[in-house]
Structures are given as structure tokens and as C-alpha cells.
Amino acid sequence: MENQPFTTTLCDPDKIGIIGGSYGGNMVLATLAFRQEEFKVGVDIFGVTNWERTLKNIPSWWESMRDALYQKLGNPYEQVEYIRSISPLFHGDKINKPVIVLQGANDPRVLQVESDEMVDELRKNKVPTEYIVFTDEGHGFSKKENRITGYRAILEFLDKYLK
């Protein structure tokens, strides 16, 4: 044992996934699109896929955040090319890892149409994709039953693709 280097493996690099909700969901899809080999699967929970649409459809009660978001991400009316360049929807053809998407049908921040379009793009490109729409949720889980259903589906998805 003398002169043997000490090594340890904390995790199997072939079994690493990425999960996020809301802006974190956007980061999941952006990472899968722009850094295709970093993660083996993605879990998108209520995530933004199309910043152009999201920024143009900010609800009136969220209006105070508009300027801050435009400064941070860009103006969707003046910087369309840039906004599309950072929106996963327009780069769905680059995603090649399994994805599960959870979406609230009544989400005022991330409209269901964004997830619908992203899922269609992934499926069109034959990416293994699971999609759950919660008809009685908005942006995030408010109901315990939906949390249980959602996280159980995520666990089954991860078991399927990472075990």
C-alpha cells in the first residue's frame, strides 16, 4: 500500500442530472442545449423556455420587475436576436438527453404554451421526453397532492435514466 495515491469517487459521472424550477428550469434547458455533455438528464419544473414571449407577457402585477428583467436579460422588442440566442426553445434541436417537464396550466409567468412548444421540439428530435401538466396549478406547486405526484414522477424518471 506504500506510495499508492489516495483516490475517491464521489459520484458516477455517467449518472448526473440537472434539476431546476422557474429560472432554474430555464437553466436546465439552457445547459442541455448549450453544454450537451455535462449532464445525462434534465428536470425542468415550471421553467422559462422562450424569454421573448415571457418578457413580452409580463403580467400587470409583475410590471415593477419589467425594467429589471429588461436590464438583466435584454429588451425583447429591441434585442430579439440576442433574446432568442439565450432561449432554450430556439435551440431545442441541440438537446439530446432525456428531459422531464412539469408545468402548471394556470401559470401566469411561464405560460403553458412555452412548455408545450419545448416538449414538441424535443419529441420532434426524438429526445426521450416526459411531460406533466397540472391543470390546477400556477407557477409552482400549491397543492400537496400535486407535489407528491410531481416528485414521484421525477424520481421514476431519474430511476429510469440514471440507474
C-alpha positions as CSV (number, residue, x, y, z in Angstrom):
1,M,0.0,0.0,0.0
2,E,3.0,2.2,0.3
3,N,3.2,5.0,-2.3
4,Q,-0.3,4.4,-3.6
5,P,-2.2,7.6,-4.3
6,F,-5.4,8.1,-2.4
7,T,-8.4,8.4,-4.7
8,T,-12.1,8.5,-4.1
9,T,-15.1,8.8,-6.4
10,L,-17.9,10.9,-5.0
11,C,-20.3,10.1,-7.8
12,D,-20.6,8.3,-11.1
13,P,-20.1,10.9,-13.8
14,D,-22.4,8.9,-16.1
15,K,-25.3,9.4,-13.6
16,I,-25.5,13.1,-13.1
17,G,-28.7,15.0,-13.8
18,I,-29.7,18.7,-13.5
19,I,-32.9,19.9,-11.9
20,G,-34.4,23.4,-11.5
21,G,-37.6,25.3,-11.2
22,S,-38.7,28.6,-12.8
23,Y,-35.5,30.4,-13.7
24,G,-33.7,27.2,-12.7
25,G,-35.8,25.3,-15.1
26,N,-34.6,27.7,-17.8
27,M,-31.1,26.9,-16.7
28,V,-31.7,23.2,-17.0
29,L,-32.9,23.5,-20.6
30,A,-30.2,26.0,-21.5
31,T,-27.5,23.8,-20.1
32,L,-28.8,20.8,-22.0
33,A,-28.9,22.9,-25.2
34,F,-25.5,24.7,-24.8
35,R,-23.4,22.2,-22.8
36,Q,-24.8,18.9,-24.2
37,E,-22.3,16.6,-22.5
38,E,-22.4,18.0,-18.9
39,F,-25.4,16.1,-17.7
40,K,-27.2,12.9,-18.5
41,V,-30.8,14.1,-17.9
42,G,-32.7,17.2,-17.2
43,V,-35.7,18.0,-14.9
44,D,-37.5,21.3,-15.8
45,I,-40.1,22.4,-13.3
46,F,-42.1,25.4,-14.4
47,G,-39.1,26.7,-16.4
48,V,-38.9,29.5,-18.9
49,T,-38.1,28.3,-22.4
50,N,-38.8,31.4,-24.5
51,W,-37.6,34.7,-23.0
52,E,-39.0,36.7,-25.9
53,R,-42.6,35.6,-25.0
54,T,-42.0,35.7,-21.3
55,L,-40.7,39.2,-21.3
56,K,-43.4,40.4,-23.6
57,N,-46.2,38.9,-21.5
58,I,-45.2,40.0,-18.0
59,P,-48.5,40.2,-16.0
60,S,-49.6,43.6,-14.8
61,W,-49.0,42.7,-11.2
62,W,-45.3,41.9,-12.1
63,E,-44.8,45.2,-14.0
64,S,-42.4,46.6,-11.5
65,M,-39.9,43.8,-12.4
66,R,-40.1,44.6,-16.2
67,D,-37.2,47.2,-16.2
68,A,-35.0,45.0,-14.0
69,L,-35.6,42.0,-16.3
70,Y,-35.0,44.0,-19.4
71,Q,-31.7,45.3,-18.0
72,K,-30.7,41.8,-16.9
73,L,-31.8,39.8,-20.0
74,G,-32.4,42.3,-22.7
75,N,-35.3,44.1,-24.3
76,P,-37.5,41.6,-26.3
77,Y,-38.6,44.4,-28.7
78,E,-35.2,45.8,-29.4
79,Q,-32.9,42.8,-28.9
80,V,-34.8,39.9,-30.5
81,E,-31.8,38.1,-31.9
82,Y,-30.0,38.1,-28.6
83,I,-33.1,37.1,-26.6
84,R,-33.6,34.2,-28.9
85,S,-30.0,33.2,-28.6
86,I,-30.4,32.6,-24.9
87,S,-33.9,31.0,-25.1
88,P,-33.7,27.2,-25.0
89,L,-36.8,26.9,-27.2
90,F,-34.9,28.1,-30.2
91,H,-32.1,25.6,-29.5
92,G,-34.2,22.5,-28.8
93,D,-32.6,20.7,-31.7
94,K,-29.3,20.7,-29.7
95,I,-30.8,18.9,-26.7
96,N,-30.0,15.2,-26.9
97,K,-30.6,14.0,-23.3
98,P,-33.8,12.8,-21.6
99,V,-36.0,15.5,-20.1
100,I,-39.0,15.6,-17.9
101,V,-41.0,18.8,-17.9
102,L,-43.6,19.8,-15.2
103,Q,-45.9,22.7,-15.9
104,G,-48.8,24.4,-14.3
105,A,-51.7,25.1,-16.7
106,N,-52.6,28.3,-15.0
107,D,-49.0,29.7,-14.7
108,P,-49.1,33.5,-15.3
109,R,-45.2,33.7,-15.5
110,V,-44.3,30.7,-17.6
111,L,-47.2,30.2,-20.0
112,Q,-48.1,26.5,-20.7
113,V,-47.6,27.2,-24.4
114,E,-43.8,27.6,-23.7
115,S,-43.6,24.1,-22.3
116,D,-45.9,22.7,-25.0
117,E,-43.6,24.1,-27.7
118,M,-40.4,22.9,-25.9
119,V,-41.8,19.4,-25.5
120,D,-42.9,19.3,-29.1
121,E,-39.4,20.3,-30.2
122,L,-37.8,17.6,-28.1
123,R,-40.1,14.9,-29.2
124,K,-39.7,16.0,-32.9
125,N,-36.0,15.4,-32.4
126,K,-36.7,12.0,-30.8
127,V,-35.4,13.0,-27.3
128,P,-36.9,10.9,-24.6
129,T,-39.3,13.4,-23.0
130,E,-41.9,13.1,-20.3
131,Y,-44.4,15.9,-19.8
132,I,-46.8,16.5,-16.9
133,V,-49.3,19.4,-16.9
134,F,-51.0,20.2,-13.6
135,T,-54.4,21.6,-14.6
136,D,-54.9,23.1,-11.1
137,E,-51.5,24.8,-10.6
138,G,-49.9,28.0,-11.4
139,H,-46.2,28.9,-11.1
140,G,-45.1,26.2,-8.6
141,F,-46.8,23.6,-6.5
142,S,-49.5,24.9,-4.2
143,K,-51.2,21.5,-3.6
144,K,-49.6,18.7,-1.6
145,E,-51.1,16.0,-3.9
146,N,-49.5,17.6,-6.9
147,R,-46.1,17.9,-5.2
148,I,-46.3,14.2,-4.4
149,T,-47.3,13.3,-8.0
150,G,-44.7,15.6,-9.5
151,Y,-41.8,14.5,-7.3
152,R,-42.8,10.8,-7.6
153,A,-42.7,11.3,-11.4
154,I,-39.3,12.9,-11.2
155,L,-38.0,10.0,-9.0
156,E,-39.3,7.4,-11.5
157,F,-37.8,9.4,-14.4
158,L,-34.4,9.6,-12.6
159,D,-34.6,5.9,-11.8
160,K,-35.3,5.1,-15.4
161,Y,-32.5,7.1,-16.9
162,L,-29.8,7.2,-14.2
163,K,-29.9,3.8,-12.5
